[in-house]
Amino acid sequence: MTLTNKVVSPIATRKLTTAKAMVEGIAQEMERDPSVFMMGEDVGSYGGIFSSSTGLLERFGPDRVLDTPISETAFMGLATGAAVEGMRPIVELMFVDFFGVCMDQIYNHMGKIHYESGGNVKVPLVLLTAVGGGYSDGAQHSQCLWGTFAHLPGLKVVVPSNPTDAKGLMISSIRDDNPVIFMFHKGVMGLPWMAKNPRSLGPVPEEEYETPIGKASIARPGNDVTIVTLSLSVHHALDAAEEVAKDGIDCEVIDLRSLVPLDRTAILESVARTGRLLVVDEDYRSFGLSGEIAAIVGETDPTLLKAPLIRVTMPDTPIPYARTLEYAALPTRDRILAAIRQITH
């Protein structure tokens, strides 16, 4: 974590939920930089359906916190134009599942303008969206899809798993001169009406600070198995690691924090030490993040592995609505436990 402007104590004495930490990061940047504004569906008086903008309208007014019509192509184009003209918009589209209606604006415009202008035009915007399943939201409200957007050149992709990183990554994303897709999992937000996640409440410094985009963190050090994951799956992996530690199996959990750029060095250094790789990804299995990580190890030095790697992912099927079927498909703690025992057998 790179701290800016002020010296921050390494021990934060107060705790925030991930949602509140995100909002605090946005508010501090809006205070610091008048070119920062927020727009999207229900970001105003409602405060965002996942509390991603709570209190911002009251603090900054309707000129800087704009509720938009349900016309995603229009307000994505507006955000891109504002960024090109020197503003720093934060634009929220409620669910990543809804991106399909405005994909042209995302991957053909905001993602390519910098390249097409020979590097002369910057597009500094943050595209904020909710991802993830586990709440019986059905096939059209439960996907992660971060692998889809990591695949498209010109876009940075960040995915925090905890309150500290949520604030730091938000500040880094707003200050970045590139379009950044900021994906938050509903299960890490600490919302009272969703399944309780004890790690969604954590220490967050009051001061401004940046968490570097493209730098993974070691959520749990270990020597026997490397678990590479992100978002809510970090929490499932930590739960599984704590369980197998009772049997003497020492897992290292790497929280990627961002997909683009991807911290390949952190992955390779950990695998070189443990010799075993388990990739946990709530996105779909084929043509995605889990395959990319496998390719990084295979192309660099496949002899690092003492055993074949294992992937625990969403199967290539729409996410079921029924709770029992949904949890059978998701990369849950129990599926991770089984994979750890298999790879260390």
C-alpha positions as CSV (number, residue, x, y, z in Angstrom):
1,M,0.0,0.0,0.0
2,T,1.4,3.3,-1.0
3,L,0.4,6.2,1.2
4,T,0.1,9.7,-0.2
5,N,-0.2,13.2,1.2
6,K,-0.1,12.2,4.9
7,V,1.7,9.7,7.0
8,V,-0.7,7.0,8.0
9,S,-0.2,4.8,11.0
10,P,0.1,1.1,10.0
11,I,-2.5,0.3,12.6
12,A,-6.0,1.8,12.0
13,T,-8.0,2.0,15.2
14,R,-11.4,2.4,13.6
15,K,-13.3,-0.1,11.5
16,L,-15.5,0.4,8.5
17,T,-17.5,-1.9,6.2
18,T,-16.3,-2.2,2.6
19,A,-19.2,-0.1,1.4
20,K,-18.4,2.7,3.8
21,A,-14.7,2.5,3.0
22,M,-15.5,2.9,-0.7
23,V,-17.7,5.9,-0.1
24,E,-15.1,7.5,2.1
25,G,-12.5,7.1,-0.7
26,I,-14.9,8.7,-3.2
27,A,-15.8,11.6,-0.9
28,Q,-12.2,12.4,-0.1
29,E,-11.3,12.5,-3.8
30,M,-14.4,14.7,-4.5
31,E,-13.2,17.1,-1.8
32,R,-9.7,17.1,-3.2
33,D,-10.5,17.4,-6.9
34,P,-13.5,19.4,-8.2
35,S,-13.3,17.5,-11.5
36,V,-14.5,14.3,-9.8
37,F,-18.2,13.6,-10.0
38,M,-20.4,10.6,-9.7
39,M,-23.3,9.5,-11.9
40,G,-25.4,6.4,-12.4
41,E,-28.7,4.6,-11.6
42,D,-29.9,5.4,-8.1
43,V,-26.6,6.9,-6.9
44,G,-28.4,10.0,-5.6
45,S,-31.1,10.0,-2.9
46,Y,-31.1,6.2,-2.8
47,G,-27.4,6.1,-2.1
48,G,-26.7,3.2,-4.5
49,I,-28.5,-0.1,-4.2
50,F,-25.4,-1.6,-2.5
51,S,-24.7,1.6,-0.5
52,S,-21.9,2.6,-2.9
53,S,-22.8,6.3,-2.8
54,T,-24.6,6.8,0.6
55,G,-24.5,10.4,1.8
56,L,-22.7,11.8,-1.3
57,L,-25.7,13.7,-2.7
58,E,-26.3,15.4,0.6
59,R,-22.6,16.4,0.9
60,F,-21.9,17.4,-2.7
61,G,-25.2,18.2,-4.2
62,P,-27.0,17.2,-7.5
63,D,-24.4,18.9,-9.7
64,R,-21.8,16.4,-8.7
65,V,-23.9,13.3,-7.8
66,L,-26.2,12.7,-10.8
67,D,-29.0,10.1,-11.0
68,T,-29.3,8.9,-14.6
69,P,-32.2,7.5,-16.6
70,I,-32.1,3.8,-17.3
71,S,-30.2,4.4,-20.6
72,E,-26.8,2.8,-20.1
73,T,-25.4,3.5,-23.5
74,A,-26.3,7.2,-23.1
75,F,-24.7,7.7,-19.7
76,M,-21.6,5.6,-20.5
77,G,-21.1,7.8,-23.6
78,L,-21.6,10.9,-21.4
79,A,-19.0,9.6,-18.9
80,T,-16.5,8.9,-21.7
81,G,-17.0,12.3,-23.2
82,A,-16.6,14.0,-19.8
83,A,-13.4,12.1,-19.1
84,V,-11.9,13.1,-22.5
85,E,-12.7,16.7,-21.8
86,G,-10.8,16.7,-18.5
87,M,-13.3,15.5,-15.9
88,R,-12.9,12.5,-13.7
89,P,-16.3,10.7,-13.7
90,I,-17.2,7.8,-11.5
91,V,-20.1,6.1,-13.2
92,E,-22.0,3.2,-11.7
93,L,-23.9,0.6,-13.6
94,M,-25.7,-1.5,-10.9
95,F,-24.8,-5.0,-12.0
96,V,-22.0,-6.2,-14.3
97,D,-24.7,-8.4,-15.9
98,F,-26.2,-5.2,-17.4
99,F,-23.0,-4.2,-19.3
100,G,-24.2,-5.9,-22.5
101,V,-26.5,-3.1,-23.3
102,C,-23.6,-0.6,-23.6
103,M,-20.6,-2.7,-24.5
104,D,-19.9,-0.6,-27.6
105,Q,-19.3,2.4,-25.4
106,I,-17.1,0.4,-23.0
107,Y,-14.7,-1.6,-25.2
108,N,-14.9,0.4,-28.5
109,H,-14.8,3.9,-27.1
110,M,-13.6,4.3,-23.5
111,G,-11.1,1.4,-23.9
112,K,-9.7,2.5,-27.2
113,I,-9.6,6.3,-27.5
114,H,-6.2,6.6,-25.8
115,Y,-4.7,4.1,-28.2
116,E,-6.4,5.5,-31.3
117,S,-5.2,9.0,-30.5
118,G,-1.6,7.9,-30.3
119,G,-1.6,8.4,-26.6
120,N,-2.7,12.0,-26.8
121,V,-6.2,11.7,-25.3
122,K,-6.7,10.4,-21.8
123,V,-9.8,8.8,-20.5
124,P,-9.7,9.0,-16.7
125,L,-12.9,7.4,-15.5
126,V,-14.0,4.8,-13.0
127,L,-16.7,2.3,-14.0
128,L,-18.2,1.0,-10.8
129,T,-20.3,-2.2,-10.7
130,A,-21.5,-5.0,-8.5
131,V,-20.7,-8.7,-9.2
132,G,-21.1,-12.1,-7.7
133,G,-23.6,-14.7,-6.6
134,G,-24.7,-16.5,-3.5
135,Y,-28.0,-14.6,-2.9
136,S,-30.5,-16.2,-5.2
137,D,-30.4,-13.3,-7.6
138,G,-30.7,-15.5,-10.6
139,A,-28.7,-15.9,-13.8
140,Q,-28.9,-12.3,-14.9
141,H,-27.8,-10.7,-11.6
142,S,-25.1,-13.0,-10.2
143,Q,-22.2,-13.1,-12.6
144,C,-18.7,-11.9,-12.1
145,L,-17.4,-11.5,-15.7
146,W,-14.1,-9.9,-14.7
147,G,-12.4,-12.2,-17.1
148,T,-14.4,-10.8,-19.9
149,F,-13.3,-7.2,-19.3
150,A,-9.7,-8.2,-18.4
151,H,-9.6,-9.7,-21.9
152,L,-10.4,-6.4,-23.6
153,P,-7.4,-4.1,-24.1
154,G,-7.4,-0.6,-22.8
155,L,-9.2,-1.2,-19.5
156,K,-7.8,-1.7,-16.1
157,V,-9.8,-4.0,-13.8
158,V,-9.6,-3.9,-10.0
159,V,-11.5,-6.2,-7.5
160,P,-11.1,-5.5,-3.8
161,S,-11.9,-8.1,-1.2
162,N,-11.8,-6.0,2.0
163,P,-12.4,-2.5,3.4
164,T,-8.8,-1.4,3.5
165,D,-8.2,-2.2,-0.2
166,A,-11.6,-0.9,-1.2
167,K,-10.8,2.6,-0.1
168,G,-7.2,2.5,-1.4
169,L,-8.1,1.0,-4.7
170,M,-10.9,3.5,-5.2
171,I,-8.6,6.4,-4.7
172,S,-6.0,4.9,-7.0
173,S,-8.6,4.3,-9.6
174,I,-10.0,7.8,-9.5
175,R,-6.4,9.3,-9.9
176,D,-5.5,6.9,-12.7
177,D,-5.5,8.4,-16.2
178,N,-7.0,5.2,-17.7
179,P,-10.5,3.8,-17.6
180,V,-10.7,1.5,-14.6
181,I,-13.5,-1.0,-14.0
182,F,-14.0,-1.3,-10.3
183,M,-15.9,-4.4,-9.4
184,F,-17.2,-5.0,-5.9
185,H,-18.7,-8.3,-4.8
186,K,-22.0,-7.9,-3.0
187,G,-20.8,-10.4,-0.4
188,V,-17.8,-8.3,0.8
189,M,-19.8,-5.0,1.2
190,G,-20.9,-5.6,4.8
191,L,-24.5,-4.8,4.1
192,P,-26.9,-5.8,6.9
193,W,-29.5,-7.4,4.6
194,M,-27.0,-9.8,3.0
195,A,-25.3,-12.9,4.3
196,K,-22.9,-11.9,7.1
197,N,-19.2,-11.9,6.2
198,P,-17.1,-11.1,9.3
199,R,-14.2,-9.8,7.2
200,S,-16.3,-7.2,5.5
201,L,-15.7,-5.0,8.5
202,G,-12.1,-4.1,8.9
203,P,-9.6,-1.4,9.9
204,V,-9.4,1.6,7.5
205,P,-7.1,4.7,8.0
206,E,-8.9,8.0,8.0
207,E,-6.3,9.6,5.8
208,E,-6.1,9.4,2.0
209,Y,-4.0,6.6,0.7
210,E,-3.5,4.6,-2.5
211,T,-3.4,0.9,-2.8
212,P,-1.3,0.2,-6.0
213,I,-3.2,-1.2,-9.0
214,G,-1.4,-4.3,-10.3
215,K,0.1,-5.4,-6.9
216,A,-1.3,-8.5,-5.3
217,S,-1.3,-9.0,-1.5
218,I,-0.6,-12.1,0.6
219,A,-3.7,-12.5,2.6
220,R,-2.2,-15.5,4.4
221,P,1.4,-16.7,4.2
222,G,2.1,-20.4,3.8
223,N,4.5,-23.0,2.4
224,D,2.5,-26.0,1.2
225,V,-0.1,-24.8,-1.3
226,T,-0.6,-21.5,-3.2
227,I,-4.2,-20.5,-3.5
228,V,-4.6,-17.7,-6.0
229,T,-7.9,-15.9,-5.9
230,L,-9.8,-12.6,-5.5
231,S,-12.9,-10.9,-4.1
232,L,-15.3,-13.0,-2.0
233,S,-13.3,-16.1,-2.8
234,V,-10.4,-14.8,-0.7
235,H,-12.6,-15.2,2.3
236,H,-13.7,-18.7,1.4
237,A,-10.0,-19.6,0.8
238,L,-9.0,-18.2,4.2
239,D,-11.7,-20.2,5.9
240,A,-10.6,-23.3,4.1
241,A,-6.9,-22.6,4.9
242,E,-7.7,-22.2,8.6
243,E,-9.5,-25.6,8.6
244,V,-6.7,-27.6,6.9
245,A,-4.1,-25.9,9.1
246,K,-5.5,-28.1,11.9
247,D,-4.1,-31.1,9.8
248,G,-0.7,-29.4,9.3
249,I,-1.4,-28.2,5.8
250,D,0.0,-24.6,5.4
251,C,-1.8,-22.7,2.6
252,E,-0.7,-19.3,1.2
253,V,-3.6,-17.2,0.0
254,I,-2.8,-14.6,-2.6
255,D,-5.4,-11.9,-3.1
256,L,-4.9,-10.6,-6.7
257,R,-6.7,-7.3,-6.0
258,S,-6.5,-6.4,-9.7
259,L,-6.6,-8.4,-12.9
260,V,-5.3,-5.7,-15.2
261,P,-2.4,-5.2,-14.5
262,L,-1.9,-8.7,-13.1
263,D,0.8,-9.4,-10.6
264,R,2.5,-12.3,-12.3
265,T,5.6,-12.1,-10.1
266,A,3.6,-12.7,-6.9
267,I,2.0,-15.8,-8.4
268,L,5.3,-17.3,-9.6
269,E,7.2,-16.5,-6.5
270,S,4.6,-18.2,-4.3
271,V,4.3,-21.3,-6.6
272,A,8.1,-21.6,-6.7
273,R,8.1,-21.9,-2.9
274,T,5.1,-24.1,-2.4
275,G,5.1,-26.3,-5.6
276,R,1.3,-26.5,-5.6
277,L,-1.2,-24.2,-7.2
278,L,-4.9,-24.0,-6.6
279,V,-6.8,-21.3,-8.5
280,V,-10.2,-20.2,-7.1
281,D,-12.4,-18.1,-9.4
282,E,-16.1,-17.2,-9.2
283,D,-16.0,-16.4,-12.9
284,Y,-16.7,-19.0,-15.5
285,R,-14.1,-21.7,-16.0
286,S,-13.3,-21.6,-19.7
287,F,-11.3,-18.9,-21.4
288,G,-10.9,-16.9,-18.2
289,L,-8.7,-15.9,-15.3
290,S,-8.1,-19.4,-14.0
291,G,-6.7,-20.5,-17.4
292,E,-4.6,-17.4,-17.7
293,I,-2.9,-18.1,-14.3
294,A,-2.3,-21.7,-15.3
295,A,-0.7,-20.5,-18.6
296,I,1.6,-18.1,-16.7
297,V,3.0,-21.0,-14.7
298,G,3.1,-23.4,-17.6
299,E,4.8,-20.9,-20.0
300,T,7.3,-19.7,-17.4
301,D,8.4,-23.0,-15.7
302,P,6.1,-26.0,-15.5
303,T,8.7,-27.8,-13.3
304,L,7.7,-25.5,-10.5
305,L,4.7,-27.7,-9.8
306,K,5.0,-30.9,-7.7
307,A,1.5,-31.8,-8.6
308,P,-1.0,-30.9,-11.3
309,L,-2.7,-27.6,-10.6
310,I,-6.4,-27.5,-9.7
311,R,-9.0,-25.0,-10.6
312,V,-12.1,-24.4,-8.5
313,T,-14.4,-22.1,-10.6
314,M,-18.0,-21.6,-11.7
315,P,-18.9,-24.2,-14.3
316,D,-19.8,-23.0,-17.8
317,T,-23.5,-22.7,-17.2
318,P,-25.9,-19.9,-16.2
319,I,-26.0,-19.4,-12.4
320,P,-29.0,-21.2,-10.9
321,Y,-31.6,-19.4,-9.0
322,A,-32.4,-22.2,-6.6
323,R,-30.2,-21.8,-3.5
324,T,-29.0,-25.4,-3.3
325,L,-28.1,-25.5,-7.0
326,E,-26.4,-22.1,-6.8
327,Y,-24.2,-23.2,-3.9
328,A,-23.3,-26.4,-5.7
329,A,-22.0,-24.3,-8.6
330,L,-20.2,-21.6,-6.6
331,P,-16.5,-22.0,-5.5
332,T,-17.5,-22.4,-1.8
333,R,-15.3,-23.2,1.2
334,D,-16.2,-26.9,0.9
335,R,-15.2,-27.1,-2.7
336,I,-11.9,-25.4,-1.9
337,L,-11.3,-27.7,1.1
338,A,-11.8,-30.8,-1.2
339,A,-9.3,-29.3,-3.7
340,I,-6.7,-28.6,-1.0
341,R,-6.9,-32.2,0.2
342,Q,-6.7,-33.5,-3.3
343,I,-3.6,-31.5,-4.3
344,T,-1.7,-32.4,-1.0
345,H,-2.7,-36.1,-1.0
